[in-house]
Amino acid sequence: MNVAILSFSSSQTNYGQLLQCFALEEALRKLGHTAFHVQYTPRTTSKTISAVASHPIKALAKLGDFRYLTDKIRVLRRSAYPDRGFDAFRENYLRLCPPTYSSIDELRRDPPDAEAYIVGSDQVWGFPCDDPNTEGWFLHFGLKDVRRISYAASVGRTLTEKEVPVFANLLSKLDHISVREDSVKRLCARCGFESDVVLDPTLLLSAADYESLFMDERNVCPAEAYLFAYILNIAFSRDMHWNQVREYVQSRRLSIVPVYSSGYYSQYPVIAHVPPMYPSIPQWLSLVRNAESVVTSSFHGTVFSILFERPFLSIPLPRSRTSRGGDRIETLLKSLGIEDRIFNPKLPLKYQMDAPIDWALVRSRLKTQRSLSFDYLKNSLS
C-alpha cells in the first residue's frame, strides 16, 4: 500500500523531529508498504491572528513570561549557528514528495496520491482548533475512500472548553486513532472516540537500526568519558539544575558534551564556559550511544537513552507554557517501569543517576509495546 505521512519534517536543529519521520517511514517499509512524507507548512490564518488580538490578557501574559522575552532578545543578538546537515539527512533518508502545501485549500485542490494517509507523530494536534489550516493535521482532505489514520499523535497543550467540541469534530474524519500520551487518550474519550496509546515511531526500531546510520560518519565523540546533555526548551541553566549536574560530572571526572535544539526557545547555549557541539543527526545518535551518562529535557533525548541503554535522567521542564509536553515522558517511563528516571530536585542527582536500571525488564516491556504498536499499524492498514 502507498502511504502518505503528515508530520513535522522541516526543522534544522530538532533531532527527534526528523528521526521520528525516518522511523515511521522505515516501520511502514518493514510492514511491506511504501511511504512518503507530505510537506505541509501552513501559515497562521487571519482568523487566528484576530483571535489572539481579541485576548489582550493572554498576549500580556506571554509578554510577561521572562523566559520568552529573554529568548527573543538572545535571538536578536545571535542568529547564526553552524549547519548540522539536516538537509542532507532529509535528502538521504526521507522520501519527501513535492509539492509543499501552505494551506488546507492547497491540500484539497491537489491532495497527495496515496491509498492511506497517516498523521503523526509529534505534537501535530497542538495548533489552534479554530484555525482552518488545522484541519489538515486531521486529514480533512483527499478522496473519500482514502484510509485516514493517526499514529502516536500528540497535542502538547491543554485545550480550552470551547475547543473541545471543535476538536471532536476534527477527529471525525479519522478511521483509526492512536495517540502518544494517556492524557490525549482521555481527551479523545471525552470527545466520544476510542483510541490506542502506541509507541513513538522512534521506538518501533531497534538500536541496531539506528547504529547503521552512523557507522560511516566522522566520529565526534570525545576520547574521555563524558556526560551528554541534550537541551531543548530550556531558557536558563538553573532550569537544567546545572549546579547539581556540574557537581556530578566533577565527582565522576567526566567531560560535558552539550547539544542544544530549538523548540519553544531558541538553541542559545545556556551553560556558560562549556562550548556546545552542533552534530549531524547520525553524529548525535553516536554521542548518545557512547555517553557515560545522559541528562536531557527532551522526550527524544530520553527515548534514545533508553534504546542505547545509557544511564540517564529526564529533566522536567519548568512550570510555563512549555511544561505540558512532559506528559509524553511520564507516559513512556511509567509504561517501562522506570519513572524514577525523572529527575527529582529534592534528591541528590548522583543518587538518582547511579541507581541501577533493570534493562532486561525495560527490553521485555518495550518488546511487548512494540509488538502492540506494530499490530495497530498492521490492522489499521489492512
VENMOLIN-V103653 format. One record per residue. N is the residue number from 1. RES is the residue in one letter. PHI is phi in whole degrees, 0 to 359 (none if undefined). NEAR is the number of other C-alpha atoms within 8 Angstrom. D_LAST is the distance of its C-alpha to the last C-alpha in Angstrom with 1 decimal. Layout:
n:N res:RES phi:PHI near:NEAR d_last:D_LAST
n:N res:RES phi:PHI near:NEAR d_last:D_LAST
This chain:
n:1 res:M phi:none near:7 d_last:9.2
n:2 res:N phi:270 near:9 d_last:12.2
n:3 res:V phi:239 near:13 d_last:12.2
n:4 res:A phi:259 near:15 d_last:15.4
n:5 res:I phi:255 near:13 d_last:16.6
n:6 res:L phi:249 near:13 d_last:19.4
n:7 res:S phi:203 near:14 d_last:21.7
n:8 res:F phi:276 near:11 d_last:25.4
n:9 res:S phi:214 near:8 d_last:26.4
n:10 res:S phi:252 near:4 d_last:30.0
n:11 res:S phi:295 near:9 d_last:32.1
n:12 res:Q phi:253 near:9 d_last:34.9
n:13 res:T phi:221 near:10 d_last:35.6
n:14 res:N phi:269 near:10 d_last:32.6
n:15 res:Y phi:296 near:10 d_last:31.2
n:16 res:G phi:298 near:8 d_last:28.3
n:17 res:Q phi:300 near:11 d_last:27.1
n:18 res:L phi:285 near:12 d_last:26.5
n:19 res:L phi:290 near:9 d_last:25.4
n:20 res:Q phi:289 near:13 d_last:22.5
n:21 res:C phi:295 near:15 d_last:21.5
n:22 res:F phi:302 near:10 d_last:21.9
n:23 res:A phi:293 near:13 d_last:20.0
n:24 res:L phi:293 near:11 d_last:16.8
n:25 res:E phi:299 near:13 d_last:16.9
n:26 res:E phi:293 near:8 d_last:17.7
n:27 res:A phi:297 near:11 d_last:15.0
n:28 res:L phi:295 near:11 d_last:12.3
n:29 res:R phi:297 near:10 d_last:14.4
n:30 res:K phi:299 near:7 d_last:14.5
n:31 res:L phi:274 near:7 d_last:10.7
n:32 res:G phi:94 near:7 d_last:11.4
n:33 res:H phi:261 near:10 d_last:10.8
n:34 res:T phi:256 near:10 d_last:13.9
n:35 res:A phi:217 near:12 d_last:15.1
n:36 res:F phi:215 near:12 d_last:18.3
n:37 res:H phi:257 near:13 d_last:20.2
n:38 res:V phi:275 near:14 d_last:21.6
n:39 res:Q phi:269 near:13 d_last:25.2
n:40 res:Y phi:245 near:11 d_last:25.9
n:41 res:T phi:230 near:8 d_last:29.4
n:42 res:P phi:289 near:9 d_last:30.7
n:43 res:R phi:274 near:7 d_last:34.3
n:44 res:T phi:293 near:8 d_last:35.7
n:45 res:T phi:275 near:9 d_last:36.6
n:46 res:S phi:297 near:6 d_last:40.1
n:47 res:K phi:298 near:8 d_last:38.9
n:48 res:T phi:291 near:11 d_last:37.9
n:49 res:I phi:298 near:9 d_last:41.1
n:50 res:S phi:293 near:8 d_last:43.2
n:51 res:A phi:294 near:8 d_last:41.5
n:52 res:V phi:295 near:10 d_last:42.6
n:53 res:A phi:296 near:8 d_last:46.0
n:54 res:S phi:277 near:6 d_last:46.3
n:55 res:H phi:237 near:8 d_last:45.9
n:56 res:P phi:299 near:8 d_last:48.9
n:57 res:I phi:295 near:6 d_last:48.8
n:58 res:K phi:295 near:8 d_last:45.3
n:59 res:A phi:297 near:10 d_last:46.6
n:60 res:L phi:294 near:8 d_last:49.7
n:61 res:A phi:297 near:8 d_last:47.7
n:62 res:K phi:294 near:8 d_last:45.7
n:63 res:L phi:294 near:9 d_last:49.1
n:64 res:G phi:278 near:7 d_last:50.4
n:65 res:D phi:282 near:8 d_last:47.8
n:66 res:F phi:295 near:7 d_last:50.1
n:67 res:R phi:295 near:8 d_last:47.2
n:68 res:Y phi:298 near:10 d_last:45.7
n:69 res:L phi:295 near:10 d_last:49.2
n:70 res:T phi:301 near:9 d_last:50.0
n:71 res:D phi:295 near:12 d_last:46.9
n:72 res:K phi:296 near:8 d_last:47.6
n:73 res:I phi:295 near:8 d_last:51.1
n:74 res:R phi:297 near:9 d_last:49.8
n:75 res:V phi:298 near:10 d_last:47.5
n:76 res:L phi:294 near:7 d_last:50.6
n:77 res:R phi:279 near:6 d_last:52.6
n:78 res:R phi:215 near:6 d_last:50.1
n:79 res:S phi:243 near:6 d_last:47.3
n:80 res:A phi:261 near:4 d_last:47.2
n:81 res:Y phi:223 near:4 d_last:45.2
n:82 res:P phi:299 near:5 d_last:44.4
n:83 res:D phi:287 near:7 d_last:41.2
n:84 res:R phi:252 near:10 d_last:38.5
n:85 res:G phi:75 near:9 d_last:36.6
n:86 res:F phi:293 near:12 d_last:33.5
n:87 res:D phi:297 near:7 d_last:33.5
n:88 res:A phi:295 near:7 d_last:33.6
n:89 res:F phi:295 near:10 d_last:30.6
n:90 res:R phi:302 near:11 d_last:28.5
n:91 res:E phi:294 near:9 d_last:29.7
n:92 res:N phi:274 near:6 d_last:29.1
n:93 res:Y phi:235 near:7 d_last:25.9
n:94 res:L phi:243 near:12 d_last:23.9
n:95 res:R phi:265 near:9 d_last:22.5
n:96 res:L phi:263 near:10 d_last:24.0
n:97 res:C phi:251 near:8 d_last:23.9
n:98 res:P phi:289 near:6 d_last:26.6
n:99 res:P phi:273 near:6 d_last:27.8
n:100 res:T phi:266 near:8 d_last:28.6
n:101 res:Y phi:265 near:11 d_last:28.2
n:102 res:S phi:246 near:9 d_last:30.9
n:103 res:S phi:199 near:12 d_last:30.0
n:104 res:I phi:294 near:14 d_last:27.5
n:105 res:D phi:298 near:6 d_last:29.4
n:106 res:E phi:294 near:10 d_last:28.8
n:107 res:L phi:298 near:13 d_last:25.0
n:108 res:R phi:286 near:9 d_last:25.2
n:109 res:R phi:289 near:6 d_last:27.5
n:110 res:D phi:219 near:6 d_last:25.6
n:111 res:P phi:291 near:9 d_last:21.9
n:112 res:P phi:302 near:8 d_last:19.9
n:113 res:D phi:272 near:5 d_last:18.3
n:114 res:A phi:205 near:9 d_last:14.5
n:115 res:E phi:274 near:10 d_last:11.2
n:116 res:A phi:213 near:13 d_last:10.4
n:117 res:Y phi:247 near:14 d_last:13.2
n:118 res:I phi:236 near:12 d_last:13.6
n:119 res:V phi:254 near:15 d_last:17.0
n:120 res:G phi:131 near:14 d_last:18.6
n:121 res:S phi:263 near:16 d_last:20.1
n:122 res:D phi:74 near:12 d_last:23.9
n:123 res:Q phi:274 near:10 d_last:25.8
n:124 res:V phi:287 near:14 d_last:24.1
n:125 res:W phi:255 near:11 d_last:24.9
n:126 res:G phi:265 near:9 d_last:28.6
n:127 res:F phi:280 near:7 d_last:30.0
n:128 res:P phi:304 near:7 d_last:32.3
n:129 res:C phi:292 near:9 d_last:30.4
n:130 res:D phi:272 near:9 d_last:33.1
n:131 res:D phi:276 near:12 d_last:32.4
n:132 res:P phi:306 near:8 d_last:30.6
n:133 res:N phi:292 near:12 d_last:29.1
n:134 res:T phi:297 near:13 d_last:27.3
n:135 res:E phi:300 near:11 d_last:24.9
n:136 res:G phi:298 near:11 d_last:23.5
n:137 res:W phi:284 near:11 d_last:22.3
n:138 res:F phi:242 near:12 d_last:20.4
n:139 res:L phi:65 near:12 d_last:18.8
n:140 res:H phi:274 near:9 d_last:21.2
n:141 res:F phi:199 near:9 d_last:21.1
n:142 res:G phi:89 near:10 d_last:19.3
n:143 res:L phi:294 near:5 d_last:18.2
n:144 res:K phi:296 near:4 d_last:17.1
n:145 res:D phi:274 near:4 d_last:13.9
n:146 res:V phi:290 near:10 d_last:12.6
n:147 res:R phi:284 near:10 d_last:9.9
n:148 res:R phi:240 near:12 d_last:12.2
n:149 res:I phi:224 near:14 d_last:11.8
n:150 res:S phi:255 near:14 d_last:14.7
n:151 res:Y phi:234 near:14 d_last:14.9
n:152 res:A phi:53 near:16 d_last:18.2
n:153 res:A phi:291 near:15 d_last:20.0
n:154 res:S phi:226 near:15 d_last:23.7
n:155 res:V phi:256 near:10 d_last:26.7
n:156 res:G phi:79 near:10 d_last:29.7
n:157 res:R phi:204 near:7 d_last:32.2
n:158 res:T phi:261 near:6 d_last:33.4
n:159 res:L phi:286 near:7 d_last:32.7
n:160 res:T phi:284 near:6 d_last:35.8
n:161 res:E phi:299 near:6 d_last:35.9
n:162 res:K phi:292 near:7 d_last:35.9
n:163 res:E phi:281 near:10 d_last:32.6
n:164 res:V phi:302 near:10 d_last:30.6
n:165 res:P phi:296 near:9 d_last:30.2
n:166 res:V phi:293 near:10 d_last:29.4
n:167 res:F phi:299 near:10 d_last:26.7
n:168 res:A phi:299 near:11 d_last:25.3
n:169 res:N phi:293 near:7 d_last:25.2
n:170 res:L phi:297 near:10 d_last:23.6
n:171 res:L phi:290 near:9 d_last:20.6
n:172 res:S phi:296 near:6 d_last:20.2
n:173 res:K phi:277 near:9 d_last:18.0
n:174 res:L phi:278 near:12 d_last:15.1
n:175 res:D phi:277 near:8 d_last:12.0
n:176 res:H phi:221 near:9 d_last:11.5
n:177 res:I phi:236 near:11 d_last:14.6
n:178 res:S phi:227 near:13 d_last:15.6
n:179 res:V phi:228 near:16 d_last:19.2
n:180 res:R phi:257 near:15 d_last:21.5
n:181 res:E phi:236 near:12 d_last:24.5
n:182 res:D phi:300 near:10 d_last:25.5
n:183 res:S phi:296 near:7 d_last:27.6
n:184 res:V phi:285 near:11 d_last:24.8
n:185 res:K phi:300 near:13 d_last:22.9
n:186 res:R phi:295 near:8 d_last:26.2
n:187 res:L phi:296 near:8 d_last:26.5
n:188 res:C phi:299 near:12 d_last:23.1
n:189 res:A phi:298 near:10 d_last:24.2
n:190 res:R phi:299 near:7 d_last:27.6
n:191 res:C phi:274 near:10 d_last:25.9
n:192 res:G phi:91 near:7 d_last:24.1
n:193 res:F phi:237 near:8 d_last:20.5
n:194 res:E phi:281 near:8 d_last:18.7
n:195 res:S phi:210 near:11 d_last:17.4
n:196 res:D phi:252 near:8 d_last:16.7
n:197 res:V phi:268 near:11 d_last:19.1
n:198 res:V phi:235 near:12 d_last:17.6
n:199 res:L phi:288 near:13 d_last:19.5
n:200 res:D phi:304 near:11 d_last:20.7
n:201 res:P phi:308 near:13 d_last:18.9
n:202 res:T phi:300 near:11 d_last:22.2
n:203 res:L phi:272 near:11 d_last:21.9
n:204 res:L phi:285 near:13 d_last:18.6
n:205 res:L phi:258 near:10 d_last:20.9
n:206 res:S phi:267 near:8 d_last:24.0
n:207 res:A phi:302 near:8 d_last:27.6
n:208 res:A phi:297 near:6 d_last:27.7
n:209 res:D phi:299 near:8 d_last:25.1
n:210 res:Y phi:276 near:10 d_last:27.4
n:211 res:E phi:300 near:10 d_last:30.6
n:212 res:S phi:295 near:7 d_last:29.8
n:213 res:L phi:287 near:9 d_last:30.1
n:214 res:F phi:250 near:11 d_last:33.7
n:215 res:M phi:300 near:6 d_last:35.0
n:216 res:D phi:257 near:5 d_last:36.9
n:217 res:E phi:279 near:8 d_last:37.8
n:218 res:R phi:298 near:5 d_last:41.4
n:219 res:N phi:288 near:6 d_last:42.1
n:220 res:V phi:244 near:7 d_last:43.2
n:221 res:C phi:286 near:7 d_last:43.4
n:222 res:P phi:299 near:6 d_last:46.9
n:223 res:A phi:291 near:4 d_last:48.8
n:224 res:E phi:273 near:6 d_last:49.8
n:225 res:A phi:298 near:10 d_last:47.7
n:226 res:Y phi:217 near:12 d_last:46.2
n:227 res:L phi:262 near:14 d_last:44.4
n:228 res:F phi:264 near:15 d_last:41.5
n:229 res:A phi:246 near:11 d_last:41.5
n:230 res:Y phi:257 near:14 d_last:38.5
n:231 res:I phi:242 near:12 d_last:39.6
n:232 res:L phi:220 near:13 d_last:37.6
n:233 res:N phi:62 near:14 d_last:38.7
n:234 res:I phi:241 near:12 d_last:42.1
n:235 res:A phi:261 near:10 d_last:45.3
n:236 res:F phi:222 near:9 d_last:48.0
n:237 res:S phi:299 near:10 d_last:48.5
n:238 res:R phi:295 near:7 d_last:49.4
n:239 res:D phi:292 near:10 d_last:45.8
n:240 res:M phi:264 near:9 d_last:44.8
n:241 res:H phi:53 near:9 d_last:47.7
n:242 res:W phi:300 near:10 d_last:49.2
n:243 res:N phi:300 near:7 d_last:52.4
n:244 res:Q phi:290 near:9 d_last:50.6
n:245 res:V phi:297 near:9 d_last:48.5
n:246 res:R phi:298 near:8 d_last:51.6
n:247 res:E phi:298 near:8 d_last:53.5
n:248 res:Y phi:293 near:10 d_last:50.7
n:249 res:V phi:293 near:12 d_last:50.5
n:250 res:Q phi:292 near:8 d_last:54.3
n:251 res:S phi:291 near:7 d_last:54.4
n:252 res:R phi:262 near:6 d_last:51.9
n:253 res:R phi:54 near:7 d_last:53.5
n:254 res:L phi:257 near:11 d_last:50.3
n:255 res:S phi:275 near:9 d_last:50.0
n:256 res:I phi:237 near:10 d_last:47.6
n:257 res:V phi:241 near:11 d_last:44.9
n:258 res:P phi:266 near:12 d_last:43.7
n:259 res:V phi:230 near:12 d_last:41.0
n:260 res:Y phi:247 near:14 d_last:40.5
n:261 res:S phi:231 near:13 d_last:37.6
n:262 res:S phi:275 near:11 d_last:37.7
n:263 res:G phi:215 near:9 d_last:35.9
n:264 res:Y phi:295 near:6 d_last:37.7
n:265 res:Y phi:245 near:11 d_last:40.8
n:266 res:S phi:284 near:10 d_last:41.7
n:267 res:Q phi:275 near:10 d_last:41.9
n:268 res:Y phi:299 near:8 d_last:45.6
n:269 res:P phi:293 near:7 d_last:46.9
n:270 res:V phi:260 near:8 d_last:48.0
n:271 res:I phi:263 near:8 d_last:49.5
n:272 res:A phi:289 near:6 d_last:53.0
n:273 res:H phi:67 near:4 d_last:54.5
n:274 res:V phi:235 near:7 d_last:51.2
n:275 res:P phi:298 near:7 d_last:50.0
n:276 res:P phi:281 near:9 d_last:46.2
n:277 res:M phi:250 near:8 d_last:44.0
n:278 res:Y phi:231 near:9 d_last:41.6
n:279 res:P phi:284 near:10 d_last:39.3
n:280 res:S phi:290 near:9 d_last:36.4
n:281 res:I phi:297 near:11 d_last:32.9
n:282 res:P phi:299 near:10 d_last:33.2
n:283 res:Q phi:294 near:13 d_last:36.7
n:284 res:W phi:300 near:10 d_last:35.6
n:285 res:L phi:300 near:12 d_last:33.2
n:286 res:S phi:297 near:12 d_last:36.1
n:287 res:L phi:296 near:11 d_last:38.4
n:288 res:V phi:293 near:13 d_last:36.2
n:289 res:R phi:301 near:10 d_last:35.7
n:290 res:N phi:258 near:7 d_last:39.5
n:291 res:A phi:288 near:12 d_last:40.8
n:292 res:E phi:291 near:10 d_last:43.1
n:293 res:S phi:200 near:11 d_last:41.6
n:294 res:V phi:225 near:15 d_last:39.7
n:295 res:V phi:239 near:12 d_last:40.3
n:296 res:T phi:206 near:14 d_last:37.9
n:297 res:S phi:259 near:16 d_last:37.3
n:298 res:S phi:254 near:12 d_last:33.8
n:299 res:F phi:299 near:9 d_last:30.5
n:300 res:H phi:285 near:8 d_last:29.3
n:301 res:G phi:299 near:11 d_last:32.7
n:302 res:T phi:294 near:14 d_last:32.0
n:303 res:V phi:304 near:10 d_last:28.6
n:304 res:F phi:283 near:11 d_last:30.0
n:305 res:S phi:296 near:14 d_last:33.1
n:306 res:I phi:290 near:8 d_last:30.8
n:307 res:L phi:300 near:9 d_last:28.8
n:308 res:F phi:267 near:9 d_last:32.1
n:309 res:E phi:53 near:7 d_last:33.8
n:310 res:R phi:258 near:12 d_last:36.7
n:311 res:P phi:301 near:11 d_last:39.0
n:312 res:F phi:212 near:12 d_last:38.3
n:313 res:L phi:227 near:13 d_last:39.1
n:314 res:S phi:263 near:12 d_last:37.1
n:315 res:I phi:270 near:11 d_last:39.6
n:316 res:P phi:296 near:9 d_last:38.8
n:317 res:L phi:288 near:12 d_last:39.5
n:318 res:P phi:296 near:7 d_last:42.7
n:319 res:R phi:297 near:6 d_last:42.7
n:320 res:S phi:190 near:6 d_last:42.0
n:321 res:R phi:292 near:5 d_last:39.4
n:322 res:T phi:267 near:10 d_last:37.4
n:323 res:S phi:288 near:10 d_last:37.3
n:324 res:R phi:300 near:9 d_last:34.3
n:325 res:G phi:295 near:9 d_last:32.1
n:326 res:G phi:290 near:10 d_last:33.2
n:327 res:D phi:303 near:11 d_last:30.7
n:328 res:R phi:293 near:10 d_last:27.9
n:329 res:I phi:291 near:10 d_last:30.3
n:330 res:E phi:298 near:10 d_last:31.4
n:331 res:T phi:301 near:10 d_last:27.9
n:332 res:L phi:295 near:9 d_last:27.1
n:333 res:L phi:294 near:11 d_last:30.4
n:334 res:K phi:295 near:9 d_last:30.6
n:335 res:S phi:294 near:8 d_last:27.2
n:336 res:L phi:261 near:11 d_last:28.7
n:337 res:G phi:74 near:7 d_last:32.1
n:338 res:I phi:230 near:10 d_last:34.0
n:339 res:E phi:294 near:9 d_last:34.9
n:340 res:D phi:286 near:6 d_last:38.5
n:341 res:R phi:274 near:11 d_last:37.6
n:342 res:I phi:278 near:10 d_last:37.9
n:343 res:F phi:300 near:11 d_last:41.5
n:344 res:N phi:246 near:6 d_last:44.1
n:345 res:P phi:295 near:7 d_last:47.2
n:346 res:K phi:278 near:4 d_last:49.4
n:347 res:L phi:247 near:7 d_last:48.9
n:348 res:P phi:298 near:8 d_last:50.1
n:349 res:L phi:300 near:12 d_last:47.4
n:350 res:K phi:302 near:7 d_last:48.8
n:351 res:Y phi:298 near:8 d_last:48.1
n:352 res:Q phi:287 near:12 d_last:44.5
n:353 res:M phi:294 near:11 d_last:43.6
n:354 res:D phi:276 near:7 d_last:45.3
n:355 res:A phi:296 near:6 d_last:43.7
n:356 res:P phi:293 near:4 d_last:41.6
n:357 res:I phi:249 near:6 d_last:37.8
n:358 res:D phi:280 near:6 d_last:36.2
n:359 res:W phi:294 near:7 d_last:33.7
n:360 res:A phi:296 near:6 d_last:32.7
n:361 res:L phi:294 near:8 d_last:31.6
n:362 res:V phi:299 near:11 d_last:29.8
n:363 res:R phi:299 near:8 d_last:27.9
n:364 res:S phi:295 near:8 d_last:26.9
n:365 res:R phi:292 near:10 d_last:25.7
n:366 res:L phi:294 near:9 d_last:23.9
n:367 res:K phi:300 near:8 d_last:22.1
n:368 res:T phi:296 near:8 d_last:20.9
n:369 res:Q phi:292 near:10 d_last:19.7
n:370 res:R phi:296 near:11 d_last:18.1
n:371 res:S phi:298 near:8 d_last:16.1
n:372 res:L phi:294 near:9 d_last:15.1
n:373 res:S phi:291 near:11 d_last:14.3
n:374 res:F phi:295 near:9 d_last:12.0
n:375 res:D phi:298 near:8 d_last:10.3
n:376 res:Y phi:300 near:8 d_last:9.9
n:377 res:L phi:297 near:9 d_last:8.4
n:378 res:K phi:301 near:9 d_last:5.9
n:379 res:N phi:292 near:7 d_last:5.1
n:380 res:S phi:288 near:9 d_last:5.7
n:381 res:L phi:259 near:7 d_last:3.8
n:382 res:S phi:276 near:4 d_last:0.0
